[in-house]
Amino acid sequence: MAAAVAMRSGSGSEGGGYDKAGMDSGKYVRYTPEQVEALERVYAECPKPSSSRRQQLLRECPILANIEPKQIKVWFQNRRCRDKQRKEASRLQAVNRKLTAMNKLLMEENERLQKQVSQLVHENAYMKQQLQNPSLANDTSCESNVTTPQNALRDASNPTGLLTIAEETLAEFLSKATGTAVDWVPMPGMKPGPDSFGIVAISHGCRGVAARACGLVNLEPTKIVEILKDRPSWFRDCRSLEVFTGVPAGNGGTIELIYMQMYAPTTLVPARDFWTLRYTTTMEDGSLVVCERSLSGSGGGPSTASAQQFVRAEMLPSGYLVRPCEGGGSIVHIVDHLDLEAWSVPEVLRPLYESSRVVAQKMTTAALRHIRQIAQETSGEVVYALGRQPAVLRTFSQRLSRGFNDAISGFNDDGWSVMGGDGIEDVIIACNSKKVRNTSTIANAFGPPGGVICAKASMLLQSVPPAVLVRFLREHRSEWADYNFDAYSASSLKTSSCSLPGLRPMRFSGSQIIMPLAHTVENEEILEVVRLEGQALTHDDGLLSRDIHLLQLCTGIDEKSMGSCFQLVFAPIDELFPDDAPLISSGFRVIPLDMKTDGAPTGRTLDLASSLEVGSTTQPTGDATLDDCNLRSVLTIAFQFPYEMHLQDSVATMARQYVRSIVSSVQRVSMAISPRSGLNAGQKIISGFPEAPTLARWICQSYQFHLGVELLRQADDAGELLLKMLWDYEDAILCCSFKEKPVFTFANEMGLNMLETSLVALQDLSLDKIFDEAGRKALYNEIPKLMEQGYAYLPGGVCLSGMGRHVSFEQAVAWKVLGEDNSVHCLAFCFVNWSFV
């Protein structure tokens, strides 16, 4: 009978074990398999049943008749506890496997670094010997024995020669991936650890540009190799990859001849292409290797007619090494080593082609992040909105990016041709008569012949943080966009034919609602749907809703982003948003030309002066650094418009004028958000705005005149010091125009934070918009008192920020701001003790 006694309560409930018969009796009884099965069925439906549900269970299951209600409750408690313990044990095992693999990876990296140190010590001793004995100057015995085969082109003409090149490429690649053939230095800002995505290094002092990354990925090696070989699926700059020849090799490997085309990053430089040999094989330890190198500098590949818009670049031995880990997953080594022929681009843009960091960010880490993203999606760790499958959303991101790249590069074989200009070559106009027509899902395909016109321009920016600019363009669309042009682009999705904007005038309410769809693991990319609210103005249409929906891809706007490219790309979509929705991409791309030496991301806010020393236009403070002030970047703008053939010239003229207006708006915004511009630079953007020190003096003097107390200590101080004190004041101070519909014209730092806006976008907000119904009623009740005695106190309540968030405040005081002639210049508000709800 010893087997009839359980050592602890519920120790074997899953397989017909034992449990306590009563809480106070101290007796144990056996659960029959039937009883356990009944309890498990209920647990699967509801792990934590209520008391009434347990009573119902006892009534409906006669086999549980001899079980007390308390015992049923204890059974479920123990069952939940065991479930939790199993999940925690599984999680700890996964963490342990990850730490073990990471430890192995770090030990290998440490061993490689020790070899590199030994090699450097040897080379240092050799150089000393050379200096002491000049006769040894011609001795090259210390140089690396890894050399490029001189007869590569000749050997490529037969299978034996291809195998020789493949084996040499494999040896050189492995010496870079795990050896010391390249002097690797850690990439600034990348710190290895169990929570990092990998170890990233860039080359120092070698030919061309090179980057190396290694990390852990929870996928099988064969799956990883399959993904990485499909370069267009993860490398956004890859236009096409075509396999021309496949030759079997030993160990089940293959040798392939590859022709790859890359997009141009901006309209100012030509695109690149590669003619390479790719070798896939299996190592003796079970590791999979994919290595690749160029076969020649310029000969080979497809006919020159299809490659005339490209500059032939060279890929030095590069590739992927994928090793299986014990317990599942893989250790992945990635090496990219390129010579991008920097001589062929303007000198100011050469940093894009001479920086190993750019290669690391655009190719090497992009590959590692992509397979990590696939791994998380496969394991179910990532759940996306609207019930969309991850692969579908990823396809949308790729299509948006590809459409934008197509518009920038404008390849002839895609149907693009450049149209004549108006004598000013600031905006390039290109047309494509077959782009829209090839998509039968677009309603215009059933209308008159036409196509797409693209207006594009590139410009250099000085001292403009790219992430700040792109975030501003995303969050304050009304600062640069014209709703009528968005409506025109969206009309291509309707059954009626396109008409020129202006024929159906619209009014944009200034409101945009951003609905997130998906994001990558580390938020480098965000996919979202934007709804723009608008109304028709024509009498025939009345006040029908004219909302526009955009599918939008944001890259590099996260505070921790370290990308080499910052983008805002969007395309109009139908509100039903089908999976096969046609996309005509437009947007902005900002590429830094001078990478920060410390790799730290820019985390400045969007206001004009929060990180500036007031009164200084040269010395930034706070988060702004000298790197921000000296930063150069290239901005590329490309907007696409569908057209009908008889309207081609009109649409082209419209597109040119619109992009010119956007360029002007971006220049205005860039001046405002630049660390070099102080508060005075922001003043020039706001019409009717007096000098900031003058307004600060008026605000403080009027407060003291009406309320009899000082708003600021030392309020008699004039000029920059008073402005600095007002800017840093602990409560939110806002000024609005003294008009029938008051709009905000000024705010201090706390005011901008409360409204979640910037000085540039402040005029988009009106006084009535930030109050709810109760707040507006309280304000209207106090207006007579405000006009009579010059000030009024508003009770605590809730208002809305510019982003639609609720903000509570303890109290607010309003007063009239008097100018030099004692006329009312504006109204000022001070919100005390505010916080986001």
C-alpha positions in Angstrom: 0.0 0.0 0.0 3.0 2.3 0.0 2.2 3.2 -3.6 -1.1 4.6 -2.5 0.6 7.4 -0.5 1.8 10.6 -2.3 4.8 12.5 -0.9 3.2 15.9 -1.8 -0.1 17.2 -2.8 -1.0 16.7 -6.5 2.4 15.2 -7.3 1.1 13.0 -10.1 -2.2 14.5 -11.2 -1.3 14.3 -14.9 -1.0 10.5 -15.0 -3.4 9.3 -12.3 -1.3 10.1 -9.3 -2.4 11.2 -5.8 -3.8 14.3 -4.1 -5.0 15.4 -0.7 -8.5 14.1 0.1 -9.2 17.0 2.5 -7.5 20.2 3.6 -7.6 19.3 7.3 -7.9 15.5 7.3 -4.3 14.8 6.4 -5.4 11.9 4.2 -4.4 11.3 0.6 -6.5 9.6 -2.1 -5.8 8.3 -5.5 -7.0 10.2 -8.6 -8.2 7.8 -11.3 -7.1 8.4 -14.9 -10.7 9.3 -15.7 -10.8 11.9 -13.0 -7.5 13.4 -14.2 -8.7 13.4 -17.8 -11.8 15.3 -16.8 -9.9 17.9 -14.8 -7.3 18.3 -17.6 -10.1 19.0 -20.1 -11.4 21.8 -17.9 -7.9 23.1 -17.3 -7.3 23.3 -21.1 -10.4 25.5 -21.4 -10.0 27.6 -18.3 -6.8 27.2 -16.1 -8.4 29.3 -13.3 -12.1 28.4 -13.0 -14.3 30.3 -10.6 -16.0 28.8 -7.6 -19.2 28.5 -9.5 -17.5 26.8 -12.4 -15.9 24.3 -10.0 -19.3 23.5 -8.4 -20.7 23.0 -11.9 -17.9 20.6 -12.7 -18.7 18.5 -9.6 -22.3 18.4 -10.6 -21.7 17.5 -14.3 -19.0 14.9 -13.7 -20.2 12.0 -11.5 -16.7 10.6 -11.4 -15.6 13.6 -9.3 -18.4 13.1 -6.8 -16.1 11.9 -4.0 -13.8 15.0 -4.4 -14.4 18.0 -2.1 -14.6 21.5 -3.7 -11.6 22.6 -1.7 -9.5 19.8 -3.1 -10.6 20.7 -6.7 -9.4 24.2 -6.0 -6.0 22.9 -4.7 -5.7 20.7 -7.8 -6.0 23.6 -10.1 -3.6 25.7 -8.0 -1.0 22.9 -8.2 -1.6 22.4 -11.9 -1.0 26.1 -12.7 2.1 26.0 -10.5 3.6 23.0 -12.4 2.7 24.7 -15.7 4.5 27.8 -14.7 7.5 25.8 -13.5 7.8 24.0 -16.8 7.6 27.2 -18.8 10.3 28.8 -16.6 12.5 25.7 -16.9 12.1 25.8 -20.6 13.0 29.5 -20.7 16.1 29.0 -18.5 17.2 26.1 -20.7 16.9 28.3 -23.8 18.9 31.1 -22.0 21.5 28.6 -21.0 21.9 27.3 -24.5 22.2 30.9 -25.8 24.8 31.8 -23.2 26.8 28.6 -23.9 26.8 29.4 -27.6 27.7 33.0 -27.0 30.5 31.9 -24.7 31.8 29.7 -27.4 31.6 32.5 -29.9 33.4 34.9 -27.6 36.1 32.4 -26.9 36.7 32.0 -30.7 36.8 35.7 -31.1 39.2 36.0 -28.3 41.4 33.3 -29.9 41.3 35.2 -33.2 42.3 38.5 -31.5 45.2 36.8 -29.8 46.4 35.5 -33.2 46.0 39.0 -34.5 48.0 40.4 -31.6 50.8 37.9 -32.2 50.8 38.8 -35.9 51.1 42.5 -35.1 53.9 41.8 -32.7 55.7 39.9 -35.3 55.1 42.6 -37.9 56.3 45.2 -35.5 59.5 43.3 -34.8 60.0 42.9 -38.6 59.5 46.6 -39.2 62.1 47.4 -36.5 64.5 45.0 -38.2 63.9 46.8 -41.5 64.6 50.1 -40.0 67.9 48.9 -38.5 69.0 47.0 -41.7 67.9 48.8 -44.9 69.1 45.9 -47.0 66.1 43.9 -45.9 63.7 46.5 -47.3 62.8 44.3 -50.3 62.1 41.2 -48.2 58.4 40.4 -48.3 58.4 37.2 -46.3 56.2 38.8 -43.6 53.4 39.7 -46.0 50.2 37.7 -46.0 50.4 34.6 -48.1 46.8 35.0 -49.2 46.9 36.5 -52.6 44.4 37.0 -55.4 44.9 34.5 -58.3 46.4 36.3 -61.3 44.9 33.9 -63.8 41.3 34.2 -62.5 39.8 35.2 -65.8 41.6 32.6 -67.9 40.7 29.8 -65.4 37.1 30.8 -65.4 36.7 29.4 -68.9 36.6 25.8 -67.8 35.1 23.8 -64.9 38.5 22.9 -63.5 39.5 26.5 -63.5 36.3 27.5 -61.8 36.9 24.9 -59.0 40.4 26.2 -58.5 39.1 29.8 -58.1 36.3 28.5 -55.8 38.8 26.7 -53.5 41.0 29.8 -53.3 38.0 31.9 -52.6 37.0 29.6 -49.8 40.4 29.7 -48.2 40.5 33.5 -48.4 37.0 33.9 -47.0 37.7 31.6 -44.0 40.9 33.5 -43.3 38.8 36.7 -43.0 35.8 35.1 -41.2 37.8 33.3 -38.5 41.4 34.3 -39.1 43.6 37.4 -39.3 43.8 38.1 -43.0 42.0 41.5 -42.4 42.8 43.8 -39.5 39.4 43.9 -37.9 38.5 46.6 -35.3 35.2 46.6 -33.3 32.5 48.8 -34.9 31.9 51.8 -32.6 28.7 51.5 -30.6 28.4 47.7 -30.9 28.8 45.9 -27.6 28.7 42.1 -27.6 26.6 40.3 -24.9 23.7 37.9 -24.4 21.2 40.6 -25.4 23.1 41.9 -28.4 22.4 40.7 -31.9 26.0 39.9 -32.6 29.7 41.0 -32.8 30.4 43.5 -35.6 33.8 44.6 -36.8 35.0 46.8 -39.7 38.3 46.7 -41.6 41.2 48.9 -40.9 43.8 49.7 -43.5 42.9 47.1 -46.1 41.9 47.5 -49.8 38.4 48.6 -50.4 35.8 48.4 -47.6 35.0 45.4 -45.4 32.8 44.4 -42.5 32.4 41.3 -40.5 29.6 40.1 -38.2 28.9 37.0 -36.2 26.0 36.0 -34.0 23.5 33.4 -32.9 20.4 32.7 -34.8 17.6 30.2 -33.8 17.3 28.6 -37.3 18.8 25.6 -38.9 21.9 26.1 -41.1 20.2 25.1 -44.3 17.4 27.5 -43.8 19.9 30.4 -43.0 21.9 29.6 -46.2 18.7 29.6 -48.2 17.7 33.0 -46.9 21.1 34.6 -47.3 21.6 33.4 -50.8 18.3 35.2 -51.8 20.0 38.6 -51.5 17.2 40.7 -53.0 14.9 39.5 -50.2 16.9 41.2 -47.4 19.4 43.6 -49.1 17.3 46.6 -50.0 20.0 48.0 -52.4 20.0 44.9 -54.5 17.9 45.4 -57.6 18.4 41.9 -59.1 20.5 38.8 -58.8 20.6 36.3 -61.7 22.3 32.9 -61.8 23.9 32.3 -65.2 25.7 29.0 -64.7 25.6 26.2 -62.2 28.4 23.6 -61.9 28.4 20.7 -59.4 31.4 20.5 -57.1 32.6 18.1 -54.5 30.9 17.5 -51.1 27.5 18.2 -52.7 28.5 21.8 -53.4 27.8 24.0 -56.3 29.6 26.7 -58.2 27.5 29.5 -59.7 28.2 32.5 -61.9 26.2 35.4 -60.6 25.3 38.8 -62.1 24.0 41.3 -59.5 22.8 44.9 -59.9 22.5 47.4 -57.1 20.4 50.6 -56.9 22.0 54.0 -56.8 21.5 55.5 -53.3 20.9 59.0 -54.7 20.3 60.7 -58.0 23.8 62.1 -57.9 25.7 58.8 -58.5 25.5 55.9 -60.9 24.4 52.4 -59.8 26.9 49.4 -59.3 26.9 45.9 -60.7 28.9 42.7 -60.0 30.0 39.7 -62.0 30.9 37.0 -59.4 31.6 33.3 -58.7 29.6 31.9 -55.8 30.7 28.6 -54.2 28.4 26.7 -51.8 29.9 23.7 -49.9 29.8 21.7 -46.7 32.8 21.6 -44.4 34.1 18.5 -42.6 32.6 19.6 -39.3 29.1 20.0 -40.9 29.3 23.8 -41.3 27.8 25.3 -44.4 29.8 27.9 -46.4 28.7 30.3 -49.1 31.7 32.3 -50.5 31.8 34.7 -53.4 34.2 36.8 -55.4 34.4 38.9 -58.6 35.7 37.1 -61.6 37.0 40.2 -63.4 36.9 44.0 -63.2 34.8 44.9 -66.2 34.5 42.0 -68.8 32.1 39.2 -68.4 28.5 39.2 -67.3 25.5 40.2 -69.5 25.6 42.3 -72.6 26.9 45.8 -72.2 23.6 47.2 -73.5 21.7 46.1 -70.3 24.5 47.3 -68.0 25.4 50.7 -69.5 23.9 52.6 -66.6 26.1 50.7 -64.1 29.7 51.0 -62.9 31.3 47.6 -62.5 32.4 47.1 -58.9 34.5 44.3 -57.4 33.6 41.9 -54.7 36.7 40.5 -52.9 36.3 37.1 -51.2 33.2 37.4 -49.0 30.5 35.1 -47.8 28.7 33.3 -45.0 29.9 30.6 -42.6 27.0 28.8 -40.8 27.8 26.3 -38.0 25.2 24.2 -36.2 24.9 24.7 -32.4 24.3 21.9 -29.9 20.6 22.0 -28.9 19.5 23.8 -32.1 20.2 27.1 -33.8 23.3 28.2 -35.6 26.4 30.4 -35.3 26.6 32.7 -38.3 29.7 34.5 -39.6 29.2 37.1 -42.4 32.0 38.9 -44.3 31.4 41.6 -46.9 34.5 42.9 -48.7 34.0 45.3 -51.6 35.8 47.8 -53.9 33.0 50.2 -55.0 35.1 52.3 -57.4 34.8 55.5 -55.4 36.7 57.4 -58.1 33.5 57.4 -60.2 31.4 59.6 -57.9 31.7 63.3 -56.9 34.3 63.8 -54.1 31.7 65.1 -51.6 29.9 61.7 -51.9 32.9 59.4 -51.8 32.4 58.7 -48.0 29.5 56.6 -49.1 31.8 54.3 -51.0 34.9 54.5 -48.8 33.4 53.8 -45.4 33.4 50.3 -44.0 30.8 51.4 -41.5 28.4 52.0 -44.4 28.9 48.5 -45.7 28.5 47.1 -42.2 25.2 48.8 -41.7 23.7 48.4 -45.2 24.8 44.8 -45.9 26.5 42.9 -43.1 24.3 43.7 -40.1 21.2 43.9 -42.4 21.7 40.2 -43.3 22.1 39.2 -39.6 19.1 41.2 -38.5 17.0 39.7 -41.3 17.6 36.1 -40.4 17.1 37.0 -36.7 13.8 38.5 -37.6 12.7 35.4 -39.6 13.7 33.3 -36.6 11.5 35.3 -34.2 8.6 35.2 -36.6 9.0 31.4 -37.1 9.0 30.9 -33.3 5.9 33.0 -32.9 7.6 35.7 -30.8 6.4 38.4 -33.1 2.6 39.2 -33.5 1.5 41.8 -36.0 -1.6 43.9 -36.3 -4.7 43.4 -38.5 -4.1 39.6 -38.5 -1.5 39.9 -41.3 1.1 37.2 -41.8 4.7 38.4 -41.2 5.7 37.4 -44.7 2.9 39.6 -46.2 3.9 42.6 -44.2 7.6 42.1 -45.1 6.6 41.9 -48.7 4.8 45.3 -48.4 8.0 46.8 -46.9 10.1 45.4 -49.7 7.7 46.6 -52.4 7.6 50.1 -50.9 11.4 50.3 -50.7 11.9 48.8 -54.2 9.4 51.2 -55.8 11.3 54.1 -54.2 14.6 52.8 -55.4 13.3 52.3 -58.9 12.1 55.9 -59.0 15.5 57.2 -57.8 17.6 55.1 -60.2 15.2 55.4 -63.2 16.7 52.5 -65.2 16.0 52.6 -68.9 15.1 48.9 -69.0 12.3 49.5 -66.5 10.8 52.0 -69.0 12.1 55.3 -67.5 13.1 58.2 -69.7 14.1 61.7 -68.7 11.9 64.5 -69.9 13.0 68.0 -70.9 13.3 70.6 -68.2 12.3 74.3 -67.9 15.9 75.6 -68.0 16.5 75.0 -64.3 18.1 71.6 -63.6 17.2 71.5 -59.9 14.4 68.8 -60.3 14.7 65.8 -62.7 11.5 64.8 -64.4 11.2 61.2 -65.7 8.3 59.3 -67.1 7.4 55.7 -67.4 4.6 54.7 -69.7 4.5 51.1 -68.7 4.8 51.1 -64.9 1.1 51.5 -64.0 -0.2 49.9 -67.1 1.4 46.6 -66.2 -0.7 46.4 -63.0 -4.2 45.4 -63.9 -5.5 45.9 -60.3 -5.1 49.7 -60.8 -8.4 51.0 -62.2 -6.6 53.4 -64.5 -5.4 50.4 -66.5 -8.9 50.3 -67.9 -8.8 54.0 -68.8 -6.8 56.0 -71.4 -3.1 55.2 -72.0 -0.7 56.8 -69.5 1.9 55.9 -66.9 3.8 57.5 -64.0 5.8 60.7 -63.8 8.6 61.0 -61.2 9.9 64.3 -60.0 13.2 63.9 -58.0 15.9 66.0 -56.6 19.0 65.7 -54.3 20.5 68.3 -52.1 23.3 68.5 -49.5 22.4 69.3 -45.9 24.8 70.8 -43.4 24.4 70.3 -39.6 21.0 68.6 -39.9 20.7 65.4 -37.8 19.0 62.9 -40.2 16.9 61.0 -37.6 15.5 64.3 -36.3 14.6 65.5 -39.8 12.9 62.2 -40.8 10.9 62.1 -37.5 9.8 65.7 -38.1 8.7 64.9 -41.7 6.8 61.9 -40.4 5.0 63.6 -37.5 4.3 67.0 -39.1 3.2 66.2 -42.6 1.3 69.5 -42.9 4.6 71.4 -42.8 5.6 70.2 -46.2 2.7 68.2 -47.9 -0.2 69.4 -49.9 -3.4 67.4 -49.3 -4.5 67.9 -52.9 -1.5 66.2 -54.3 -2.0 63.2 -51.9 -5.6 63.1 -53.1 -4.5 63.2 -56.7 -2.1 60.2 -56.2 -4.8 58.3 -54.3 -7.2 58.8 -57.2 -5.3 56.3 -59.2 -6.9 53.6 -57.0 -10.4 54.7 -57.9 -12.6 53.6 -60.8 -12.7 57.2 -62.2 -9.8 58.5 -64.2 -7.3 60.9 -62.8 -7.8 64.6 -63.0 -5.4 67.4 -62.2 -5.3 68.6 -58.6 -7.2 71.9 -58.3 -10.2 70.6 -60.3 -11.5 69.0 -57.2 -10.2 71.2 -54.4 -9.9 69.6 -50.9 -9.3 70.9 -47.4 -6.9 69.1 -45.1 -7.9 69.2 -41.5 -4.3 68.9 -40.4 -5.1 65.6 -38.6 -3.3 62.4 -39.3 -3.8 59.1 -37.5 -0.8 56.7 -37.5 -1.7 53.0 -37.1 1.4 50.8 -36.6 1.4 47.5 -38.5 4.9 46.0 -37.9 8.4 46.7 -37.0 11.7 44.9 -37.1 13.3 43.4 -34.0 15.3 46.5 -33.1 12.9 49.0 -34.6 15.2 49.9 -37.5 12.1 49.8 -39.7 8.5 50.6 -38.9 5.6 49.8 -41.2 2.4 51.7 -40.6 -0.8 53.0 -42.1 -1.5 56.7 -42.0 -5.0 58.2 -42.4 -5.2 61.8 -43.5 -8.5 63.4 -42.7 -9.9 65.8 -45.4 -13.2 67.2 -46.8 -14.3 68.3 -50.2 -14.9 72.0 -50.8 -17.0 71.9 -54.0 -20.7 72.4 -53.6 -21.6 69.3 -55.5 -19.6 67.1 -53.1 -20.9 68.8 -50.0 -19.0 67.8 -46.9 -18.3 64.2 -47.9 -15.4 62.5 -46.1 -12.3 62.5 -48.3 -9.9 60.6 -46.1 -6.7 59.3 -47.6 -4.8 56.2 -46.5 -1.1 55.8 -47.0 1.1 52.8 -46.4 4.3 54.2 -44.9 7.7 52.8 -44.2 10.0 54.6 -41.7 13.7 53.7 -41.4 16.1 55.1 -38.8 13.7 57.2 -36.7 14.2 55.2 -33.5 16.3 56.9 -30.8 18.8 54.0 -30.8 19.0 53.7 -34.6 22.6 53.4 -36.0 21.6 52.9 -39.6 23.4 54.5 -42.6 20.2 55.5 -44.3 17.1 57.3 -42.9 14.0 57.1 -44.9 10.3 58.0 -45.0 8.6 56.2 -47.9 4.9 56.0 -48.5 2.3 55.1 -51.1 -1.5 55.7 -51.3 -3.6 52.6 -50.7 -7.3 51.7 -50.8 -8.9 51.6 -47.3 -9.6 47.9 -47.8 -5.8 47.3 -48.0 -5.7 44.0 -50.0 -2.6 41.9 -50.0 -2.0 42.7 -53.7 -2.5 46.4 -53.3 -0.6 48.3 -56.0 2.0 50.7 -54.6 3.4 53.9 -56.2 6.1 54.9 -53.7 7.3 58.4 -52.9 9.3 59.9 -50.1 12.6 61.1 -48.6 16.0 59.5 -48.0 18.7 61.1 -45.9 22.2 59.5 -46.0 24.9 60.8 -43.6 28.2 61.6 -45.3 30.2 62.0 -42.1 29.6 59.2 -39.7 30.1 59.9 -36.0 33.3 58.5 -34.6 31.6 57.2 -31.4 28.6 55.7 -33.2 26.2 57.2 -30.7 22.7 57.8 -32.1 21.2 61.2 -32.3 18.5 61.6 -29.6 17.6 65.2 -29.9 13.9 66.2 -29.7 12.1 68.0 -32.4 11.9 71.4 -30.8 14.0 74.2 -32.1 15.9 75.3 -29.0 15.6 72.7 -26.3 19.2 71.6 -26.8 20.7 75.0 -27.5 22.3 77.7 -25.5 19.9 80.6 -26.0 21.8 83.5 -27.6 24.4 81.3 -29.1 24.3 80.2 -32.7 27.5 78.2 -32.7 27.8 76.3 -29.5 25.2 73.5 -29.0 24.4 72.1 -25.6 22.5 69.1 -24.2 22.3 66.2 -26.6 23.6 68.2 -29.5 27.3 67.6 -30.2 30.0 69.0 -32.4 29.3 66.0 -34.6 25.8 67.3 -35.1 27.1 70.8 -36.1 29.6 69.4 -38.6 27.4 66.6 -40.0 26.9 66.6 -43.7 24.3 64.5 -45.4 22.6 64.1 -48.8 18.8 64.3 -49.0 17.0 62.6 -52.0 13.4 63.4 -52.7 11.3 61.4 -55.2 7.6 61.7 -55.8 5.6 59.7 -58.3 2.3 60.8 -60.0 0.1 58.6 -62.3 -1.0 60.4 -65.4 -3.1 60.0 -68.6 -1.3 60.5 -71.8 -3.2 63.7 -72.8 -2.2 65.3 -69.4 1.5 64.2 -69.4 2.9 67.7 -69.8 0.5 69.3 -67.3 1.3 66.6 -64.7 5.0 67.0 -65.3 4.8 70.8 -64.7 2.7 70.2 -61.6 5.1 67.6 -60.3 8.2 69.9 -60.8 6.5 72.7 -59.0 5.4 70.5 -56.1 8.8 69.0 -55.5 10.3 72.5 -55.6 7.9 73.6 -52.9 8.8 70.5 -50.8 12.5 71.3 -51.2 11.8 74.8 -50.0 9.9 73.5 -47.0 12.6 71.0 -46.1 15.2 73.7 -46.3 13.1 75.8 -43.9 12.6 72.9 -41.5 16.3 72.0 -41.7 17.4 75.5 -40.7 15.1 75.3 -37.8 16.2 71.9 -36.4 19.9 72.4 -37.1 22.0 72.5 -33.9 23.6 75.7 -35.3 20.3 77.5 -35.3 19.2 79.0 -32.0 15.7 80.2 -31.0 16.2 83.2 -33.3 16.3 80.9 -36.3 13.0 79.5 -35.3 11.5 82.9 -35.1 12.0 83.5 -38.8 9.6 80.7 -39.6 6.7 81.9 -37.5 5.0 84.9 -39.2 4.1 87.8 -37.0 6.5 86.6 -34.3 8.4 89.4 -32.5 12.0 89.0 -31.4 12.1 86.3 -28.7 13.8 88.5 -26.0 11.1 91.2 -26.6 8.3 88.7 -26.3 9.8 87.3 -23.1 9.9 90.8 -21.6 6.3 91.4 -22.6 5.1 88.1 -21.0 6.9 88.8 -17.7 5.9 92.5 -17.4 2.2 91.8 -18.3 2.1 89.0 -15.7 3.4 91.3 -13.0 1.1 94.1 -14.1 -2.1 92.0 -14.0 -1.4 89.7 -11.1 0.8 91.9 -9.0 3.5 89.2 -8.6 6.6 88.3 -10.6 6.5 85.4 -12.9 10.3 85.0 -12.8 12.8 86.1 -10.3 15.0 88.9 -11.6 12.3 89.7 -14.1 13.8 93.1 -14.7 16.6 91.5 -16.6 16.4 92.1 -20.2 17.6 90.3 -23.3 18.9 86.8 -23.6 19.1 86.0 -19.8 15.4 86.6 -19.4 14.6 84.5 -22.5 16.8 81.7 -21.1 14.9 81.8 -17.7 11.5 81.8 -19.5 12.6 78.9 -21.7 13.7 76.8 -18.7 10.7 77.7 -16.5 9.3 74.7 -14.6 5.7 75.1 -15.9 4.4 75.1 -19.4 4.0 78.6 -20.9 2.0 79.0 -24.1 1.2 82.1 -26.2 -1.7 82.3 -28.7 -2.8 84.9 -31.1 -5.5 87.4 -30.0 -7.9 86.6 -32.8 -11.3 85.0 -33.4 -9.7 81.6 -33.7 -6.5 81.7 -31.5 -3.6 79.7 -32.7 -0.4 79.1 -30.7 2.6 81.2 -31.7 5.1 80.5 -28.9 5.9 78.0 -26.1 8.7 77.4 -23.8 10.4 74.0 -23.5 7.9 72.6 -21.0 5.1 73.9 -23.2 6.5 72.1 -26.3 6.9 68.9 -24.3 3.3 69.1 -23.0 1.9 69.7 -26.5 4.4 67.1 -28.0 5.2 69.5 -30.9 7.9 71.9 -32.1 8.0 75.6 -32.6 7.8 75.0 -36.4 4.6 73.0 -36.1 3.1 75.1 -33.2 0.8 77.1 -35.5 -1.0 73.9 -36.5 -2.5 73.8 -33.1 -5.4 76.1 -32.1 -6.5 76.9 -28.5 -9.8 75.1 -28.9 -8.1 71.9 -30.1 -6.2 71.3 -26.9 -9.2 71.5 -24.6 -11.9 68.9 -24.2 -15.6 69.9 -23.9 -15.4 70.6 -20.2 -12.1 72.6 -20.6 -13.6 74.7 -23.4 -16.7 75.5 -21.3 -14.5 76.5 -18.4 -12.4 78.7 -20.7 -15.5 80.4 -22.2 -16.9 81.1 -18.8 -13.7 82.9 -17.8 -13.2 85.0 -20.9 -15.3 88.0 -19.7 -13.2 88.1 -16.5 -10.1 87.8 -18.6 -11.0 90.7 -20.8 -12.1 92.8 -17.9 -9.3 92.4 -15.3 -6.6 91.1 -17.6 -6.2 87.6 -16.1 -8.2 84.6 -15.1 -7.6 81.3 -13.3 -8.8 78.1 -14.9 -9.6 75.0 -12.8 -7.6 71.8 -13.2 -8.6 69.5 -15.9 -7.5 67.6 -18.9 -6.3 68.8 -22.3 -4.9 67.1 -25.4 -1.3 67.2 -26.8 -0.6 67.6 -30.5 -0.3 63.8 -30.8 -3.7 63.2 -29.2 -2.5 62.2 -25.8 -4.4 63.3 -22.6 -2.6 65.8 -20.4 -3.8 66.6 -16.9 -3.0 69.8 -15.1 -3.5 71.1 -11.6 -4.3 74.7 -12.5 -3.9 77.2 -15.3 -3.7 80.9 -15.4 -4.3 83.1 -18.5 -3.4 86.7 -18.9 -3.2 89.4 -21.6 0.2 90.1 -23.0 0.6 93.8 -23.7 3.0 95.3 -26.2 4.9 98.6 -26.2 1.8 100.6 -26.9 -0.2 98.8 -24.2 -2.3 97.1 -26.9 -3.0 93.4 -26.5 -0.4 91.4 -28.5 -1.4 87.9 -27.5 -2.8 85.7 -24.7 -0.5 83.7 -22.4 -1.2 80.6 -20.5 0.7 78.9 -17.7 -0.2 75.3 -17.0 0.9 74.2 -13.5 1.9 70.6 -12.5 1.0 68.9 -15.8 1.5 65.3 -16.6 0.5 62.7 -19.2 -2.5 60.6 -18.2 
